Amino acid sequence: MLSYISKRLLLIAPLLFGITLITFTVIHLAPGSPVEVQTEMSLKASAQARENLKKLYGLDKPLYIQYLEWLKRLARLDFGKSFVDGRNVIDKIIERIPVTLTINILSLMLILIVAIPIGILSSTRQYSIFDKFSTVFVFIGFSTPAFWLALLLMILFGVNLGLLPISGIQSIDVSEMGPFDRLWDWVRHLILPVGVSAFGGLAGLSRYSRSSMLEVIRQDYIRTAMAKGLTEQKVVFRHAFRNALMPIVTILGLSVPGLIGGGVIFETIFAIPGMGQLFYSSTMSRDYPTIMGILVTGALLTLLGNLIADISYAFVDPRIRVKK
Protein backbone atom coordinates (compact mmCIF):
# COMPACT_ATOMS: atom_id res chain seq x y z
CA MET A 1 0.00 0.00 0.00
CA LEU A 2 2.82 2.43 0.88
CA SER A 3 4.62 1.72 -2.39
CA TYR A 4 1.38 2.35 -4.28
CA ILE A 5 0.91 5.74 -2.59
CA SER A 6 4.61 6.60 -3.07
CA LYS A 7 4.38 6.02 -6.82
CA ARG A 8 1.36 8.32 -7.03
CA LEU A 9 3.13 11.00 -5.00
CA LEU A 10 6.18 10.86 -7.28
CA LEU A 11 3.96 11.61 -10.28
CA ILE A 12 2.74 14.89 -8.79
CA ALA A 13 6.04 16.77 -9.29
CA PRO A 14 6.39 16.24 -13.10
CA LEU A 15 2.68 16.84 -13.61
CA LEU A 16 2.83 20.09 -11.67
CA PHE A 17 5.91 21.18 -13.65
CA GLY A 18 4.12 20.55 -16.93
CA ILE A 19 1.02 22.41 -15.77
CA THR A 20 3.00 25.46 -14.66
CA LEU A 21 5.04 25.54 -17.88
CA ILE A 22 1.96 25.46 -20.09
CA THR A 23 -0.07 27.95 -18.06
CA PHE A 24 2.84 30.38 -17.68
CA THR A 25 3.38 30.36 -21.44
CA VAL A 26 -0.30 30.71 -22.31
CA ILE A 27 -1.06 33.65 -20.01
CA HIS A 28 1.99 35.56 -21.27
CA LEU A 29 1.09 34.93 -24.91
CA ALA A 30 -2.51 36.09 -24.41
CA PRO A 31 -3.38 39.54 -25.84
CA GLY A 32 -2.79 42.44 -23.50
CA SER A 33 -0.28 42.93 -20.72
CA PRO A 34 -0.26 44.49 -17.23
CA VAL A 35 1.52 47.55 -18.64
CA GLU A 36 -1.15 48.11 -21.30
CA VAL A 37 -3.98 47.61 -18.81
CA GLN A 38 -2.49 50.11 -16.35
CA THR A 39 -1.60 52.79 -18.92
CA GLU A 40 -4.33 52.57 -21.57
CA MET A 41 -6.58 55.00 -19.67
CA SER A 42 -3.76 57.45 -18.93
CA LEU A 43 -3.02 59.95 -21.69
CA LYS A 44 0.09 61.12 -19.86
CA ALA A 45 1.75 57.68 -19.86
CA SER A 46 4.84 58.00 -22.05
CA ALA A 47 6.77 55.25 -23.78
CA GLN A 48 9.49 55.62 -21.15
CA ALA A 49 6.94 55.13 -18.38
CA ARG A 50 5.78 51.92 -20.05
CA GLU A 51 9.35 50.67 -20.31
CA ASN A 52 9.90 51.46 -16.64
CA LEU A 53 6.83 49.42 -15.72
CA LYS A 54 8.09 46.51 -17.81
CA LYS A 55 11.43 46.59 -15.99
CA LEU A 56 9.66 46.88 -12.63
CA TYR A 57 7.56 43.79 -13.34
CA GLY A 58 10.43 41.93 -15.03
CA LEU A 59 8.53 41.71 -18.32
CA ASP A 60 11.47 43.03 -20.32
CA LYS A 61 13.32 39.73 -19.97
CA PRO A 62 12.89 36.71 -22.28
CA LEU A 63 9.95 34.49 -21.41
CA TYR A 64 12.07 31.50 -20.37
CA ILE A 65 14.08 33.71 -18.00
CA GLN A 66 10.86 34.97 -16.44
CA TYR A 67 9.67 31.38 -15.98
CA LEU A 68 12.94 30.22 -14.41
CA GLU A 69 12.90 33.12 -11.97
CA TRP A 70 9.27 32.40 -11.10
CA LEU A 71 10.13 28.71 -10.64
CA LYS A 72 12.93 29.62 -8.20
CA ARG A 73 10.48 31.69 -6.15
CA LEU A 74 7.96 28.87 -6.25
CA ALA A 75 10.56 26.51 -4.74
CA ARG A 76 10.61 28.88 -1.74
CA LEU A 77 6.77 28.96 -1.69
CA ASP A 78 6.90 32.56 -2.87
CA PHE A 79 4.39 33.47 -5.59
CA GLY A 80 5.72 37.01 -5.84
CA LYS A 81 3.89 40.30 -5.40
CA SER A 82 0.67 41.33 -7.08
CA PHE A 83 0.93 43.83 -9.93
CA VAL A 84 -2.30 45.46 -8.75
CA ASP A 85 -1.71 46.32 -5.09
CA GLY A 86 1.84 45.09 -4.39
CA ARG A 87 0.71 42.57 -1.77
CA ASN A 88 2.20 39.10 -1.50
CA VAL A 89 0.16 36.75 -3.67
CA ILE A 90 0.28 33.98 -1.08
CA ASP A 91 -1.34 36.31 1.48
CA LYS A 92 -4.17 37.09 -0.91
CA ILE A 93 -4.71 33.38 -1.59
CA ILE A 94 -4.67 32.48 2.11
CA GLU A 95 -7.40 35.07 2.66
CA ARG A 96 -9.61 33.67 -0.10
CA ILE A 97 -8.99 29.92 -0.13
CA PRO A 98 -10.99 29.01 3.04
CA VAL A 99 -14.19 30.33 1.42
CA THR A 100 -13.64 28.42 -1.82
CA LEU A 101 -12.67 25.20 -0.04
CA THR A 102 -15.70 25.45 2.24
CA ILE A 103 -18.08 25.79 -0.70
CA ASN A 104 -16.38 22.98 -2.66
CA ILE A 105 -16.32 20.58 0.30
CA LEU A 106 -19.99 21.27 1.09
CA SER A 107 -20.85 20.76 -2.59
CA LEU A 108 -19.03 17.42 -2.70
CA MET A 109 -20.73 16.30 0.51
CA LEU A 110 -24.13 17.25 -0.92
CA ILE A 111 -23.37 15.40 -4.14
CA LEU A 112 -22.34 12.25 -2.24
CA ILE A 113 -25.26 12.31 0.18
CA VAL A 114 -27.91 12.86 -2.48
CA ALA A 115 -26.60 11.50 -5.79
CA ILE A 116 -25.50 8.01 -4.72
CA PRO A 117 -28.82 7.07 -3.03
CA ILE A 118 -30.68 8.39 -6.09
CA GLY A 119 -28.51 6.23 -8.35
CA ILE A 120 -29.01 3.13 -6.18
CA LEU A 121 -32.78 3.57 -5.98
CA SER A 122 -33.01 4.20 -9.72
CA SER A 123 -31.06 1.02 -10.49
CA THR A 124 -33.05 -1.19 -8.12
CA ARG A 125 -36.35 0.34 -9.30
CA GLN A 126 -35.56 0.46 -13.00
CA TYR A 127 -38.29 2.00 -15.23
CA SER A 128 -40.32 3.03 -12.19
CA ILE A 129 -41.78 6.51 -11.78
CA PHE A 130 -38.85 7.45 -9.56
CA ASP A 131 -36.37 6.24 -12.20
CA LYS A 132 -38.11 8.23 -14.92
CA PHE A 133 -38.22 11.32 -12.73
CA SER A 134 -34.49 11.03 -11.94
CA THR A 135 -33.75 10.63 -15.66
CA VAL A 136 -35.53 13.91 -16.40
CA PHE A 137 -33.61 15.51 -13.52
CA VAL A 138 -30.34 14.33 -15.06
CA PHE A 139 -31.14 15.82 -18.45
CA ILE A 140 -32.10 19.12 -16.82
CA GLY A 141 -28.92 19.11 -14.74
CA PHE A 142 -26.67 18.45 -17.73
CA SER A 143 -28.33 21.05 -19.97
CA THR A 144 -28.72 23.92 -17.49
CA PRO A 145 -25.85 26.46 -17.50
CA ALA A 146 -24.66 27.23 -13.98
CA PHE A 147 -24.71 31.03 -14.45
CA TRP A 148 -28.28 30.97 -15.80
CA LEU A 149 -29.49 28.77 -12.94
CA ALA A 150 -27.77 31.06 -10.43
CA LEU A 151 -29.50 34.13 -11.85
CA LEU A 152 -32.91 32.40 -11.81
CA LEU A 153 -32.49 31.30 -8.19
CA MET A 154 -31.33 34.79 -7.19
CA ILE A 155 -34.44 36.33 -8.75
CA LEU A 156 -36.79 33.73 -7.23
CA PHE A 157 -35.46 33.31 -3.68
CA GLY A 158 -33.65 36.61 -3.26
CA VAL A 159 -35.68 39.23 -5.13
CA ASN A 160 -39.24 37.89 -5.44
CA LEU A 161 -39.55 35.83 -2.24
CA GLY A 162 -36.87 37.55 -0.18
CA LEU A 163 -35.96 34.30 1.57
CA LEU A 164 -32.23 34.12 0.90
CA PRO A 165 -29.42 36.66 0.45
CA ILE A 166 -28.00 36.89 -3.05
CA SER A 167 -24.47 38.17 -2.46
CA GLY A 168 -21.52 37.77 -0.10
CA ILE A 169 -21.10 35.27 2.71
CA GLN A 170 -22.31 37.38 5.60
CA SER A 171 -24.61 40.29 6.33
CA ILE A 172 -23.42 43.82 6.96
CA ASP A 173 -24.60 43.76 10.59
CA VAL A 174 -23.04 40.36 11.37
CA SER A 175 -20.89 41.90 14.12
CA GLU A 176 -24.03 42.70 16.09
CA MET A 177 -25.36 39.13 15.96
CA GLY A 178 -25.02 36.37 18.51
CA PRO A 179 -23.18 33.08 17.78
CA PHE A 180 -26.31 31.19 16.65
CA ASP A 181 -27.54 34.08 14.49
CA ARG A 182 -24.09 34.36 12.88
CA LEU A 183 -24.12 30.65 12.03
CA TRP A 184 -27.62 30.87 10.58
CA ASP A 185 -26.66 33.97 8.59
CA TRP A 186 -23.63 32.13 7.19
CA VAL A 187 -25.77 29.10 6.26
CA ARG A 188 -28.36 31.27 4.50
CA HIS A 189 -25.66 32.93 2.43
CA LEU A 190 -24.19 29.57 1.35
CA ILE A 191 -27.43 27.81 0.36
CA LEU A 192 -27.61 29.25 -3.16
CA PRO A 193 -23.87 29.04 -4.04
CA VAL A 194 -23.54 25.47 -2.74
CA GLY A 195 -26.76 24.43 -4.46
CA VAL A 196 -25.70 25.89 -7.80
CA SER A 197 -22.22 24.40 -7.48
CA ALA A 198 -23.57 20.92 -6.71
CA PHE A 199 -26.48 20.81 -9.15
CA GLY A 200 -24.59 19.60 -12.21
CA GLY A 201 -22.57 17.12 -10.14
CA LEU A 202 -25.75 15.72 -8.60
CA ALA A 203 -27.18 14.99 -12.02
CA GLY A 204 -24.01 13.42 -13.39
CA LEU A 205 -23.02 11.27 -10.40
CA SER A 206 -26.54 9.95 -9.87
CA ARG A 207 -26.60 8.74 -13.47
CA TYR A 208 -23.16 7.16 -13.25
CA SER A 209 -24.17 5.47 -9.99
CA ARG A 210 -27.29 4.07 -11.66
CA SER A 211 -25.37 2.73 -14.66
CA SER A 212 -22.67 1.16 -12.50
CA MET A 213 -25.19 -0.47 -10.17
CA LEU A 214 -27.24 -1.81 -13.08
CA GLU A 215 -24.15 -3.49 -14.49
CA VAL A 216 -23.28 -5.08 -11.15
CA ILE A 217 -26.74 -6.30 -10.09
CA ARG A 218 -27.02 -8.24 -13.35
CA GLN A 219 -23.99 -10.36 -12.49
CA ASP A 220 -24.35 -14.05 -11.64
CA TYR A 221 -23.08 -13.75 -8.08
CA ILE A 222 -25.84 -11.22 -7.30
CA ARG A 223 -28.49 -13.64 -8.56
CA THR A 224 -26.85 -16.37 -6.51
CA ALA A 225 -26.97 -14.21 -3.38
CA MET A 226 -30.66 -13.49 -3.99
CA ALA A 227 -31.34 -17.20 -4.57
CA LYS A 228 -29.77 -18.02 -1.20
CA GLY A 229 -32.42 -15.98 0.51
CA LEU A 230 -30.45 -12.83 1.38
CA THR A 231 -32.52 -9.69 1.74
CA GLU A 232 -32.43 -7.10 -1.02
CA GLN A 233 -30.81 -4.61 1.34
CA LYS A 234 -27.90 -6.93 2.12
CA VAL A 235 -27.40 -7.86 -1.51
CA VAL A 236 -27.46 -4.27 -2.73
CA PHE A 237 -25.32 -2.63 -0.06
CA ARG A 238 -23.00 -5.46 1.01
CA HIS A 239 -22.32 -7.14 -2.34
CA ALA A 240 -23.34 -4.89 -5.23
CA PHE A 241 -22.57 -1.39 -4.02
CA ARG A 242 -18.90 -1.97 -3.18
CA ASN A 243 -18.21 -3.48 -6.59
CA ALA A 244 -20.00 -0.55 -8.23
CA LEU A 245 -17.84 2.02 -6.44
CA MET A 246 -14.93 2.06 -8.89
CA PRO A 247 -16.61 4.18 -11.60
CA ILE A 248 -18.17 6.38 -8.91
CA VAL A 249 -14.78 7.08 -7.32
CA THR A 250 -13.38 7.90 -10.76
CA ILE A 251 -16.12 10.44 -11.46
CA LEU A 252 -15.66 12.00 -8.03
CA GLY A 253 -11.94 12.45 -8.67
CA LEU A 254 -12.66 14.06 -12.02
CA SER A 255 -15.33 16.35 -10.54
CA VAL A 256 -12.83 18.21 -8.31
CA PRO A 257 -11.37 20.33 -11.16
CA GLY A 258 -14.89 21.14 -12.32
CA LEU A 259 -15.93 22.39 -8.89
CA ILE A 260 -12.82 24.54 -8.57
CA GLY A 261 -13.18 25.92 -12.09
CA GLY A 262 -16.90 26.51 -11.65
CA GLY A 263 -16.12 28.67 -8.65
CA VAL A 264 -15.04 31.44 -11.02
CA ILE A 265 -18.60 31.67 -12.32
CA PHE A 266 -20.76 31.49 -9.22
CA GLU A 267 -18.34 33.36 -6.94
CA THR A 268 -18.42 36.25 -9.39
CA ILE A 269 -22.22 36.11 -9.71
CA PHE A 270 -22.83 35.86 -5.96
CA ALA A 271 -20.01 38.33 -5.11
CA ILE A 272 -18.33 35.76 -2.89
CA PRO A 273 -14.78 36.73 -1.84
CA GLY A 274 -13.18 33.45 -2.85
CA MET A 275 -10.45 32.32 -5.20
CA GLY A 276 -12.81 32.30 -8.18
CA GLN A 277 -13.62 35.98 -7.82
CA LEU A 278 -9.94 36.78 -7.23
CA PHE A 279 -8.98 34.82 -10.34
CA TYR A 280 -11.52 36.70 -12.47
CA SER A 281 -10.39 40.13 -11.30
CA SER A 282 -6.72 39.14 -11.67
CA THR A 283 -7.32 37.93 -15.22
CA MET A 284 -9.06 41.15 -16.21
CA SER A 285 -6.14 43.20 -14.82
CA ARG A 286 -3.47 40.82 -16.24
CA ASP A 287 -2.03 40.29 -12.76
CA TYR A 288 0.34 37.48 -13.78
CA PRO A 289 1.73 36.58 -10.31
CA THR A 290 -1.77 36.27 -8.81
CA ILE A 291 -3.05 34.29 -11.80
CA MET A 292 -0.15 31.84 -11.56
CA GLY A 293 -0.52 31.55 -7.80
CA ILE A 294 -4.22 30.67 -8.11
CA LEU A 295 -3.60 28.24 -10.99
CA VAL A 296 -0.84 26.44 -9.09
CA THR A 297 -3.03 26.22 -5.99
CA GLY A 298 -5.92 24.88 -8.06
CA ALA A 299 -3.61 22.39 -9.79
CA LEU A 300 -2.30 21.15 -6.43
CA LEU A 301 -5.83 20.71 -5.10
CA THR A 302 -6.80 18.86 -8.27
CA LEU A 303 -3.77 16.56 -8.08
CA LEU A 304 -4.49 15.89 -4.41
CA GLY A 305 -8.09 15.08 -5.32
CA ASN A 306 -6.89 12.58 -7.90
CA LEU A 307 -4.45 11.12 -5.36
CA ILE A 308 -7.30 10.63 -2.90
CA ALA A 309 -9.26 8.93 -5.68
CA ASP A 310 -6.31 6.61 -6.39
CA ILE A 311 -6.00 5.73 -2.71
CA SER A 312 -9.74 5.11 -2.60
CA TYR A 313 -9.32 2.64 -5.48
CA ALA A 314 -6.92 0.66 -3.31
CA PHE A 315 -9.45 0.43 -0.50
CA VAL A 316 -12.34 -0.42 -2.82
CA ASP A 317 -10.42 -3.00 -4.88
CA PRO A 318 -7.65 -4.89 -2.99
CA ARG A 319 -6.16 -6.07 -6.29
CA ILE A 320 -4.83 -2.56 -6.94
CA ARG A 321 -2.78 -2.63 -3.71
CA VAL A 322 -0.74 -5.60 -4.86
CA LYS A 323 -0.45 -4.58 -8.49
CA LYS A 324 3.19 -4.16 -9.50
N, C-alpha and C positions, 0 to 999 in steps of 0.2 A: 504494500500500500504506500509506504514512504517513497519507494523508488518511482512509483506511478505519479505521485504528487510532485516529486523533484523534477521529473521530465517535463511536466506541464509548466512548472515555474521557470525552467530554463528557456522555454519558448517565449516567455513574456518579453525578455530583453530585445531579441531581434525583431519581434513584431512591433514593439514600441518604437524602435529605431526607424523601421520602415514607415510607420505612421507619421512620425515627426518629420521625416525627410520629405514625404509627399505633401503633407499639409503646409509645411514651411515654404516649399516651392510654389504651391498653388496660390497661397494668399499673397505672396509677393509678386506673382505674375498677373494677379487680377487687376483690372483697370482702377486707376486712382491710387493715391498714396496719402499718408498722413500729412505730408507737406502741402499737397494740393487741397486737401480738405480744410486745413487750418488757414490757408492763405487765399482761397478762392473768393471769399467774401470781403477781403481787405484790399482796397484799391491802392493802399500805400505800401503793400508788400513788394519789395524790389527783388530782382533776381539774386542779389547778394544775400538778402534775408532768407530766401528759399534755400540757397546753398548752405547757409549757416545752420538752418534747421536740419538739413540732410546730414551734416557732420555731427550735429548734436545727437541725432537718433542713430547714427552709424549707418545710414542708408547710402552713403557715398562709396562704401566698400563693395567688392564683388559679392555676389549672392552666397557663394560657398564659404567665404570668410565670415559673413554674417551668421550663417548656420553653425559653423564651427564654434564661434564665440558664444552663440546661444546655447549650444550643446555643453560647453564648459560650465556655463552658469547653471544649466539644468542639473549637472552632476553634483552641484553644491545646493540643490533644491532652491535655486534662485531663478525666478521667472523674469527678472528685470523689473523696470519701473514703467508704469503706464505712460503713454504719450499724451494722455488727456489731462490728468491731474498730478502726475509725478509720483503717485503712491506706489508702493510695492505691490506687484500683481498678486503675490501669494496672500497678502493681507486682504485684498479685495475678494479673492476666492474664498478664503476662510470665513469671511462675513456672509457670503451668499450660499455656500455649499450646504449648510445645515437645512435650509429651507427646501432646496431642490431634493436632497436626499430624503427628507421627511415625506415629501409628496410622492416621490418614486417608490419608497418602501410601502407607504400606505396603499398606493395603487397596485403594487404587486400582491400585497396581502389580500386586497379586495378581489383581485383577479383569481387568486388561488382559492379563496373561500367560496366564491360564487361559481366560477367557471367549471371547476372540476366536478362538483355535484351535479350541475346541469348536464355536463357531458355524460356522466354515469347514468343518470336517470333517462336521458334520451336514448342511450344505447340499450338499456334494459327494457325500455318501453318504446321500441322502434315502431314508427308510423302511428303512434298515439297522438292525441291532441297536443299533449305537452311537447312531443318531438317535433310536430309541425310548427308549433308556436316558436320553439327555440330555433328552428331553421329560418323562420322569418326574421327573428331577432339577429341572427348571424348575418344575413344579407344586409339588414339595415346597418349593423355595426361596421361591416366592411365598406359600405358605400357612402357612409356619412363622413364628410370632412370634419376634422376636430375643431377647426376655427369656426365653422358654420354652426356646429352643435353648441359650442361655447356661447356664441352670440345669442342663439335662440334661448338657451337656459338663462342667460343673464336678463334677457327681456322678460321671460316668463316669471322666474322666481325673484328676480331683483327689482325690476321696474314695475311690472303689472301687479304681482302679488305682494311684493315687499317682504318676502320671507327670509331671503338670504342676501348677504352683502355681495357686491359684484367686483370688488377690487381690494388689493392688499391682503395682509394676513392678520391684521388686527385693527380695531376701531381707534379713532382719534383719542377718545377718552378712556383708553384701556388702563391708564395709570390710576384712575379713580375707582377701578373695579376691585372686587374681592377675588380671592384665588379661584373659587368655583366659577364666578362670572367671567374671569379671564379665560379659563379653560373652555367654557361654552362659547365665548366669542371667537376663540381660535378655531374650534371645531366648525362653527358656522361659516367661517371664512374659507375653510379647506374643503367643504362639501362639494362645491361646484368644480374647483380645479382637480381634485382627486377623481371625481366622477367622470369628468371629460377625459382625463388621462387614462383611466382604466377601461373606458367604454369599448374602444377597438380591441384591446387585449382580451376583454371578457368574451366578445364574439368569437375571436379567433381560437382561443384556447379551449373554449367549450366545444367547438366543432372538432378540433384535433383530438380532444379527450373522447368524444363520441366515436370518431373513426377508429381510434386505437382500441377502445374497449370492444367495439363490434368485431374487430379482427380477432381479439383474444377469446371472447366468449364463444366463438364458433369453433374453437380448437377441440380436439378429441378429449383432452384431459379435463376440460370443463364439463363436457357431457358425461364423462365418467364420474366426476365428483357429484353431479346432480343425480346420476343413477344410483349412487351409493346412499342417497337420502340426506345429503347435506342441505341445509337451508340456503335459500337464494342469497341471503345476506353474507353468509360465510363464503360461499363460492365467489361472489362478486368482489368482496373486499379482501379476502384472505388469499385467493388464488388468482383471480383475473386482474384486479387493479394493479398489483405490484408488477406484473408482467407487461401491463400497458403503460407503465410510467416512463419508459425510455423515450418515446416520441414527445411526451409531455415535458420532460426535463429539457429536451433539446429546444423546444419552442420557448420555454421559459428563459433559457440562456440567450436565445436570439432576441427576445423581447426587451432585454435591458438596454441595448443601444437605441431602440425605438422610443422607450420611455424618456431617456435622457435627451434625445434629439427633439422629441415632441414638446419638451419643456420650453423650448424657444418660442413655440406658438402660444401655448396657453398662459405661460408666465407673462408674456407681453400683453396678451388680451386682458388678463385679470390684474395686471399691474402688480405682479408678485415679485418682490426683490430677491430673485434667485439667480442661479447661473445662466438660465435661459435668457432672462431679460438683460443681464450683463453682457452676454455674448452678442445679442442683437445690437445693443448700443455700441459695443466695441467694434463690431463689423461696420456699422454705418460711419463711425469716425476713423476707421482704418487703424485702430489701436493694436498693432501687431503683437506686442508682448502679452497683452491681455487675451487676445484671440488664441495665441499659442498656449498660454497657461490653461485656458478653459478646455481647449481641445486635448491637451495632454492629460488633464484631470479626467475628462470624459473617456478618453481611451483607456486609462488605467482602470476606471470603474467598469468599463466594458470587458476588459481582459480579466478582471477579477470575477465578474459575473460568469464569464465562460469557464474560468477555473473552478468556480463553485459547481457549475453544471457538470464538469468533468468528474469532480469528486463525487457528486451525487450519482453519476453513472456507476461508479465503483461500489457504492452502497446498494444501488438497485440491482445491479447484475454482478455477482461475485466473479464471473469469468473475466471481467475487465481487470480486476486486481492482479490476476496471475498472468495476464497477457504480456508476453515479452516484447 
